[in-house]
Amino acid sequence: MPRPRKRFGQHFLSDRRTVDRIVAIIAPSAESTIVEIGPGEGVLTLPLAKTGARLVAVEFDRDLIRPLEKKLLPSPNARVIQQDFLDFEPEPDLGRFVLAGNIPYNITSPVIDWCVAHVGRLARVVLMVQREMGKRIAGRPGTKDWSPLSIMTQLHFDVHYEFEVPPSAFTPPPDVHSAVIRLVPRSDAPVVDHARLDRLVRASFTHRRKLLVNNLVPEVCPTAEQLARHLVTIGARPDCRAEQISIDQFILLTGLLTRDGNL
């Protein structure tokens, strides 16, 4: 049996009940196309393949591929490719697909960036992530979890925080708790200038304990008075912090600052 490798962030899911719950959320069928990130030993891959779904498993660790391919011999609908998922470009004939996986926690943000870049190809996304990261992705305005990651994810997806998973569900047990999240592409996603919005959001959270005015003046907005007027216009208090600003308000503020030539 291959041994988990620390450098790949490998912790293999081994609790059957947790696997069953994840499969139920993925909701595979013979008509589904599924791309799995990091199938490992196949604990999630095999039940997905048995449903008859078209399955592409993207595995970086070449030592895991041959054993997994042998396990998948009864499932001609499934194939394994050796690649870093972050370099994976889905073939056009895959159509829209479900993305799923127990991902290495150190690449959660890049995987979310990948999802945002490929949102038009995704039917939904089901990921196991570190619990604290899952809470940030699902964060709401006015809470400590509201962050650039929350905003840029929820700009494109409805985020559902499904359930938490203890370390004992893995071999070897990680030092952190995990959570399963589900992302569903928004049908009402706003059309925005992503580069300007991203710049504004990241600048706003530079020092999250500081007032927004202290993060944005003068780097993004030349004067506190001008920023205060804009904040009132978008329905926010002049003395607010970034965590109190909603996605729609950030979009409005981006438009005002762009109009003024500040972004």
C-alpha positions as CSV (number, residue, x, y, z in Angstrom):
1,M,0.0,0.0,0.0
2,P,1.5,3.4,-0.9
3,R,2.4,5.5,2.1
4,P,1.0,9.1,2.3
5,R,3.6,11.7,1.5
6,K,3.9,14.8,3.6
7,R,5.2,16.9,0.8
8,F,2.0,16.3,-1.2
9,G,-0.2,17.0,1.9
10,Q,-1.6,13.5,1.7
11,H,-4.2,12.4,4.2
12,F,-6.3,9.6,2.8
13,L,-10.0,9.6,3.8
14,S,-10.8,6.2,5.4
15,D,-14.1,6.6,7.1
16,R,-16.9,4.9,5.0
17,R,-19.7,6.9,6.5
18,T,-18.0,10.2,5.5
19,V,-17.4,8.8,2.0
20,D,-21.0,7.9,1.6
21,R,-22.1,11.4,2.7
22,I,-19.8,13.0,0.1
23,V,-21.0,10.7,-2.7
24,A,-24.6,11.6,-1.8
25,I,-23.7,15.4,-2.2
26,I,-21.9,14.8,-5.5
27,A,-25.1,12.9,-6.6
28,P,-23.4,10.9,-9.4
29,S,-25.4,9.1,-12.2
30,A,-24.7,7.4,-15.5
31,E,-25.3,10.8,-17.2
32,S,-22.8,12.6,-15.0
33,T,-19.3,13.7,-15.9
34,I,-17.0,14.0,-12.8
35,V,-13.5,15.3,-12.5
36,E,-11.9,14.2,-9.2
37,I,-8.9,16.1,-7.7
38,G,-6.3,13.8,-6.2
39,P,-8.0,10.4,-6.0
40,G,-5.3,8.9,-3.9
41,E,-6.1,5.2,-3.2
42,G,-9.6,5.6,-4.7
43,V,-11.8,5.6,-1.6
44,L,-14.0,8.2,-3.3
45,T,-13.1,7.2,-6.9
46,L,-14.4,3.7,-6.8
47,P,-18.0,4.4,-5.6
48,L,-18.2,7.2,-8.1
49,A,-17.0,4.9,-10.9
50,K,-19.5,2.2,-10.0
51,T,-22.4,4.6,-10.7
52,G,-21.5,4.6,-14.4
53,A,-20.6,8.3,-14.4
54,R,-17.9,9.4,-16.8
55,L,-15.0,9.9,-14.4
56,V,-11.6,11.6,-14.9
57,A,-9.3,11.3,-11.9
58,V,-6.4,13.8,-11.8
59,E,-3.5,12.5,-9.7
60,F,-0.1,14.1,-9.2
61,D,1.6,11.3,-7.3
62,R,2.7,8.8,-10.0
63,D,3.2,6.0,-7.4
64,L,-0.6,6.0,-6.8
65,I,-1.7,5.7,-10.4
66,R,-0.9,2.1,-11.3
67,P,-2.7,0.6,-8.2
68,L,-5.7,2.9,-8.8
69,E,-5.9,1.9,-12.5
70,K,-6.0,-1.7,-11.5
71,K,-8.9,-1.1,-9.2
72,L,-10.7,0.7,-12.0
73,L,-10.4,-2.0,-14.5
74,P,-14.1,-3.0,-14.1
75,S,-15.1,0.6,-14.9
76,P,-14.2,1.5,-18.5
77,N,-16.0,4.8,-17.9
78,A,-13.2,5.9,-15.5
79,R,-9.6,7.0,-16.3
80,V,-6.7,8.4,-14.4
81,I,-4.3,11.0,-15.6
82,Q,-1.0,12.0,-14.0
83,Q,-0.9,15.8,-13.7
84,D,-0.8,18.6,-11.3
85,F,-4.5,19.6,-11.1
86,L,-3.7,23.3,-11.2
87,D,-2.3,22.7,-14.7
88,F,-5.4,20.7,-15.8
89,E,-7.4,22.1,-18.7
90,P,-10.6,20.2,-19.2
91,E,-11.2,18.9,-22.7
92,P,-14.1,20.4,-24.6
93,D,-15.8,17.1,-25.0
94,L,-16.2,16.8,-21.2
95,G,-19.0,19.4,-21.4
96,R,-20.1,20.7,-18.0
97,F,-18.9,18.5,-15.2
98,V,-18.9,18.1,-11.4
99,L,-15.6,18.8,-9.7
100,A,-14.9,16.9,-6.5
101,G,-12.1,15.9,-4.2
102,N,-10.4,15.8,-0.9
103,I,-7.8,18.4,-1.7
104,P,-4.4,19.1,-0.2
105,Y,-5.1,22.0,2.2
106,N,-2.1,24.0,1.1
107,I,-3.6,24.4,-2.4
108,T,-7.2,25.3,-1.4
109,S,-6.9,29.0,-2.6
110,P,-5.4,28.1,-6.0
111,V,-8.1,25.4,-6.5
112,I,-10.8,28.0,-5.8
113,D,-9.0,30.3,-8.3
114,W,-9.2,27.5,-10.8
115,C,-12.9,27.0,-10.2
116,V,-13.5,30.8,-10.7
117,A,-11.6,30.7,-13.9
118,H,-13.5,27.7,-15.2
119,V,-16.9,28.5,-13.7
120,G,-18.6,28.2,-17.1
121,R,-17.6,24.5,-17.3
122,L,-18.8,23.5,-13.8
123,A,-22.1,22.0,-12.9
124,R,-21.1,22.1,-9.2
125,V,-18.1,21.6,-7.0
126,V,-17.8,19.4,-3.9
127,L,-14.6,19.8,-1.9
128,M,-13.2,18.6,1.4
129,V,-11.1,21.5,2.8
130,Q,-9.6,22.5,6.2
131,R,-12.5,23.6,8.4
132,E,-11.2,27.2,8.9
133,M,-10.8,27.6,5.2
134,G,-14.3,26.2,4.6
135,K,-15.7,28.8,7.0
136,R,-13.8,31.6,5.3
137,I,-15.1,30.5,1.9
138,A,-18.7,30.4,3.3
139,G,-18.2,33.5,5.4
140,R,-20.8,36.3,5.6
141,P,-20.4,40.1,5.9
142,G,-20.0,41.3,9.4
143,T,-18.2,38.2,10.6
144,K,-14.5,37.4,11.1
145,D,-14.7,34.9,8.3
146,W,-15.6,37.5,5.6
147,S,-12.5,37.9,3.5
148,P,-11.3,38.4,-0.1
149,L,-11.6,34.6,-0.5
150,S,-15.3,34.7,0.6
151,I,-16.0,37.6,-1.7
152,M,-14.3,36.4,-4.9
153,T,-15.8,32.9,-4.4
154,Q,-19.3,34.1,-3.7
155,L,-19.2,36.5,-6.6
156,H,-19.4,33.4,-8.8
157,F,-20.8,30.6,-6.6
158,D,-23.5,30.0,-4.1
159,V,-21.5,28.4,-1.2
160,H,-23.0,25.7,1.0
161,Y,-21.1,24.5,4.1
162,E,-22.3,20.9,4.2
163,F,-20.7,19.2,7.2
164,E,-17.5,18.9,9.3
165,V,-15.1,15.9,9.4
166,P,-12.9,15.0,12.3
167,P,-9.2,14.0,12.0
168,S,-10.1,10.4,12.9
169,A,-11.7,10.0,9.4
170,F,-8.3,10.1,7.8
171,T,-5.2,8.0,7.6
172,P,-2.9,9.4,8.9
173,P,-5.1,11.8,10.9
174,P,-4.3,15.5,10.1
175,D,-3.7,18.0,12.8
176,V,-6.8,19.9,11.8
177,H,-10.6,19.4,11.4
178,S,-12.0,19.3,7.9
179,A,-15.2,20.4,6.2
180,V,-17.1,19.5,3.0
181,I,-18.3,22.5,1.0
182,R,-20.5,22.6,-2.1
183,L,-20.2,25.4,-4.7
184,V,-23.0,26.0,-7.2
185,P,-22.4,28.5,-10.1
186,R,-24.6,31.5,-9.7
187,S,-27.1,32.1,-12.4
188,D,-27.3,35.7,-11.4
189,A,-23.5,36.4,-11.2
190,P,-22.9,40.1,-11.8
191,V,-20.8,41.4,-14.6
192,V,-17.9,43.2,-13.1
193,D,-14.3,44.4,-13.8
194,H,-12.6,41.6,-12.0
195,A,-9.1,43.1,-11.9
196,R,-10.3,46.4,-10.4
197,L,-12.7,44.6,-7.9
198,D,-10.0,42.3,-6.8
199,R,-7.5,45.1,-6.3
200,L,-10.1,47.1,-4.2
201,V,-11.1,44.1,-2.1
202,R,-7.5,43.0,-1.3
203,A,-6.5,46.6,-0.5
204,S,-9.6,46.9,1.8
205,F,-8.5,43.9,3.9
206,T,-4.8,44.8,4.1
207,H,-5.2,45.4,7.8
208,R,-8.6,44.0,8.7
209,R,-8.8,45.6,12.1
210,K,-8.3,49.1,10.6
211,L,-11.1,51.2,9.3
212,L,-11.6,51.0,5.6
213,V,-10.5,54.6,5.2
214,N,-7.1,53.8,6.7
215,N,-6.6,51.0,4.2
216,L,-7.7,52.8,1.1
217,V,-6.4,56.4,1.6
218,P,-4.3,57.5,-0.2
219,E,-3.3,54.3,-2.0
220,V,-6.7,53.8,-3.7
221,C,-8.7,56.9,-2.9
222,P,-6.9,60.3,-2.6
223,T,-8.8,61.7,0.4
224,A,-10.8,60.5,3.3
225,E,-13.6,63.0,2.5
226,Q,-14.0,61.6,-1.0
227,L,-14.1,58.0,0.3
228,A,-16.6,58.9,3.0
229,R,-19.0,60.3,0.3
230,H,-18.7,57.1,-1.7
231,L,-19.3,55.0,1.4
232,V,-22.5,56.9,2.2
233,T,-23.5,56.5,-1.5
234,I,-23.3,52.7,-1.3
235,G,-25.1,52.6,2.1
236,A,-22.1,52.1,4.4
237,R,-20.8,54.1,7.3
238,P,-17.8,56.3,6.8
239,D,-16.2,54.6,9.8
240,C,-16.8,51.0,8.7
241,R,-14.3,48.2,8.3
242,A,-13.9,46.0,5.2
243,E,-15.6,43.0,6.9
244,Q,-18.8,45.1,7.0
245,I,-19.0,45.7,3.2
246,S,-21.1,43.3,1.1
247,I,-20.2,42.0,-2.4
248,D,-22.8,44.4,-4.0
249,Q,-21.4,47.3,-2.0
250,F,-17.8,46.4,-3.1
251,I,-19.0,46.3,-6.7
252,L,-20.7,49.8,-6.4
253,L,-17.6,51.2,-4.7
254,T,-15.4,49.8,-7.5
255,G,-17.6,51.6,-10.0
256,L,-17.4,54.9,-8.2
257,L,-13.6,54.7,-7.7
258,T,-13.2,53.7,-11.4
259,R,-15.3,56.7,-12.5
260,D,-13.1,59.0,-10.5
261,G,-9.9,57.5,-12.1
262,N,-8.7,56.0,-8.9
263,L,-8.7,52.3,-9.9
